Amino acid sequence: MHIRNAMIVALASFALSLLFIAPASAAWFTIDDSNPLTVTISAGQFEGGFYVDGQLLTSGYDSGSITLPDSVHDFSGSWITYGAPAGNTEILFARAGNPTIVTSGLMASWENSDVIFSYLEGGFGCYVGPGYFTTGNTTVLQDGHTEYSSAPYMGITFVSENPVPIPSALLLFAPGLAGLAALRRRFRK
């Protein structure tokens, strides 16, 4: 009888403990460069804070967002990783026809200096026309799609801009003007 009571108490304790387990969450940040003039940076779950150009964007379990002019920006932050190893990641975009010239993207590295937090540092460049640098590393097409990367307990998203060359834009604009002119003539009659 004593063993049976002990098992019931153990099972009841285990069942109660399941009610108080917090859901797992990971740090994340997104760089959205889909607008030709601005970039929006969003981040969340950085317990030690996430900074863009030296300014605190968010800390703790909150999330935050900021929109800045297209340019080169830096970021840093710290989040709980429980001793995960150091590493780095990059997402590099290039125009079709020249995959060695990086036109936008991010480069980041992180290290673990204690048993709880990892510290992130990096930078990103938005699409502004000519490339930033030449690389021998893998690039992906600068065509408006989204690329993903990760670090221990962190997700990274970069939405690229879809550069439309001026001649192509004019080719689309000209038929629209012709259509408006035809409508105007039709309504004048």
C-alpha positions as CSV (number, residue, x, y, z in Angstrom):
1,M,0.0,0.0,0.0
2,H,2.9,2.3,0.8
3,I,4.4,1.9,-2.7
4,R,1.0,2.5,-4.3
5,N,0.6,5.8,-2.5
6,A,4.1,6.9,-3.4
7,M,3.4,6.1,-7.1
8,I,0.2,8.1,-7.0
9,V,1.9,11.1,-5.4
10,A,4.7,10.9,-8.0
11,L,2.3,10.7,-10.9
12,A,0.2,13.5,-9.5
13,S,3.3,15.7,-9.0
14,F,4.5,14.9,-12.6
15,A,1.0,15.8,-14.0
16,L,1.0,19.1,-12.0
17,S,4.5,20.0,-13.2
18,L,3.3,19.7,-16.8
19,L,0.9,22.6,-16.2
20,F,3.7,25.0,-15.2
21,I,6.1,24.3,-18.0
22,A,6.7,27.4,-20.1
23,P,6.6,26.9,-23.9
24,A,10.0,26.9,-25.6
25,S,10.7,30.1,-27.5
26,A,13.7,31.2,-29.6
27,A,15.1,34.6,-30.4
28,W,14.4,35.9,-33.9
29,F,15.0,38.8,-36.1
30,T,13.8,39.8,-39.6
31,I,15.3,42.2,-42.1
32,D,12.7,43.3,-44.6
33,D,14.3,45.1,-47.5
34,S,11.4,44.7,-49.9
35,N,10.7,48.5,-50.0
36,P,13.2,50.3,-52.4
37,L,13.7,53.2,-50.1
38,T,13.6,51.7,-46.5
39,V,14.4,48.6,-44.5
40,T,12.3,47.3,-41.6
41,I,14.1,45.4,-38.8
42,S,12.0,43.4,-36.4
43,A,13.3,41.3,-33.5
44,G,12.0,39.5,-30.4
45,Q,12.9,37.1,-27.5
46,F,16.4,38.6,-27.0
47,E,16.6,38.4,-23.3
48,G,19.7,40.5,-23.1
49,G,18.5,43.0,-25.7
50,F,18.7,43.5,-29.5
51,Y,20.4,46.7,-30.8
52,V,20.3,48.3,-34.3
53,D,23.0,50.9,-35.0
54,G,23.7,51.0,-31.2
55,Q,20.1,51.8,-30.3
56,L,18.0,49.3,-28.2
57,L,15.2,47.9,-30.3
58,T,13.9,45.3,-27.8
59,S,14.8,43.3,-24.7
60,G,13.3,40.5,-22.7
61,Y,10.5,38.6,-24.2
62,D,9.1,41.6,-26.0
63,S,9.4,42.3,-29.7
64,G,10.1,45.5,-31.5
65,S,10.4,47.0,-35.0
66,I,12.1,50.0,-36.6
67,T,12.1,51.3,-40.2
68,L,15.3,53.0,-41.4
69,P,16.6,54.3,-44.8
70,D,18.2,51.8,-47.1
71,S,21.9,51.7,-46.2
72,V,24.4,49.7,-44.2
73,H,23.4,49.0,-40.6
74,D,24.9,47.0,-37.7
75,F,23.2,44.9,-35.1
76,S,24.0,43.2,-31.8
77,G,22.2,41.2,-29.2
78,S,22.2,38.5,-26.6
79,W,19.9,35.6,-25.9
80,I,19.8,32.5,-23.8
81,T,21.5,29.5,-25.5
82,Y,22.6,27.5,-22.4
83,G,26.2,27.1,-23.6
84,A,25.7,26.6,-27.3
85,P,28.9,26.7,-29.4
86,A,30.1,29.8,-31.3
87,G,29.4,30.2,-35.0
88,N,28.6,32.5,-37.9
89,T,26.1,32.8,-40.7
90,E,25.6,34.8,-43.8
91,I,22.9,35.5,-46.3
92,L,24.3,37.1,-49.5
93,F,22.3,38.3,-52.4
94,A,23.6,39.0,-55.9
95,R,22.1,40.1,-59.2
96,A,21.5,37.6,-62.0
97,G,24.5,37.3,-64.3
98,N,27.1,38.3,-61.6
99,P,26.9,36.0,-58.6
100,T,30.2,37.1,-57.1
101,I,29.2,40.8,-56.4
102,V,27.1,41.0,-53.2
103,T,24.2,43.5,-53.6
104,S,22.6,43.0,-50.2
105,G,22.6,40.6,-47.3
106,L,23.8,40.0,-43.8
107,M,26.8,38.6,-42.0
108,A,26.7,37.7,-38.3
109,S,28.8,35.8,-35.7
110,W,28.0,34.8,-32.2
111,E,30.0,33.5,-29.2
112,N,29.2,32.1,-25.8
113,S,31.1,33.8,-23.0
114,D,29.2,32.3,-20.2
115,V,27.0,29.2,-19.6
116,I,23.7,31.0,-20.3
117,F,23.9,33.7,-23.0
118,S,25.4,34.0,-26.5
119,Y,26.4,37.3,-27.9
120,L,25.6,38.3,-31.5
121,E,27.3,40.9,-33.7
122,G,26.8,41.6,-37.3
123,G,25.8,43.9,-40.1
124,F,23.6,44.0,-43.1
125,G,23.5,46.0,-46.3
126,C,20.3,46.9,-48.2
127,Y,20.0,46.9,-51.9
128,V,21.1,50.3,-53.2
129,G,22.3,49.5,-56.7
130,P,26.0,48.6,-57.1
131,G,27.4,45.8,-55.1
132,Y,29.1,46.1,-51.7
133,F,32.0,43.6,-52.2
134,T,33.1,40.6,-54.2
135,T,32.8,37.1,-52.7
136,G,33.7,33.5,-53.5
137,N,31.0,32.3,-51.1
138,T,27.6,31.1,-52.2
139,T,25.1,33.9,-53.1
140,V,21.4,33.7,-53.9
141,L,19.5,35.7,-56.5
142,Q,18.4,39.3,-55.6
143,D,14.8,38.9,-56.8
144,G,12.5,39.8,-53.9
145,H,12.4,36.4,-52.2
146,T,13.0,35.5,-48.6
147,E,16.0,33.6,-47.3
148,Y,16.3,32.0,-43.9
149,S,19.2,31.2,-41.6
150,S,19.6,30.2,-37.9
151,A,21.9,30.0,-34.9
152,P,21.3,28.0,-31.7
153,Y,17.9,29.1,-30.4
154,M,17.6,31.9,-32.9
155,G,15.9,32.2,-36.3
156,I,17.0,34.8,-39.0
157,T,14.9,36.0,-42.0
158,F,16.0,38.4,-44.8
159,V,13.5,39.6,-47.3
160,S,15.3,40.9,-50.4
161,E,14.4,43.7,-52.6
162,N,13.4,43.0,-56.2
163,P,15.4,45.4,-58.2
164,V,13.5,46.4,-61.4
165,P,15.8,47.9,-64.0
166,I,14.6,51.3,-65.2
167,P,14.3,50.2,-68.9
168,S,12.0,47.3,-67.8
169,A,9.9,49.7,-65.7
170,L,9.5,52.0,-68.7
171,L,8.5,49.1,-70.8
172,L,5.6,48.4,-68.4
173,F,4.8,52.1,-68.0
174,A,4.5,52.9,-71.7
175,P,1.6,50.5,-72.5
176,G,-0.2,51.9,-69.5
177,L,0.1,55.4,-70.9
178,A,-1.1,54.3,-74.3
179,G,-4.1,52.6,-72.7
180,L,-5.0,55.8,-70.8
181,A,-4.7,57.9,-74.0
182,A,-7.0,55.4,-75.8
183,L,-9.6,55.7,-73.1
184,R,-9.4,59.5,-73.1
185,R,-10.0,59.6,-76.9
186,R,-12.9,57.1,-76.5
187,F,-14.6,59.2,-73.9
188,R,-14.1,62.5,-75.9
189,K,-16.1,61.1,-78.8
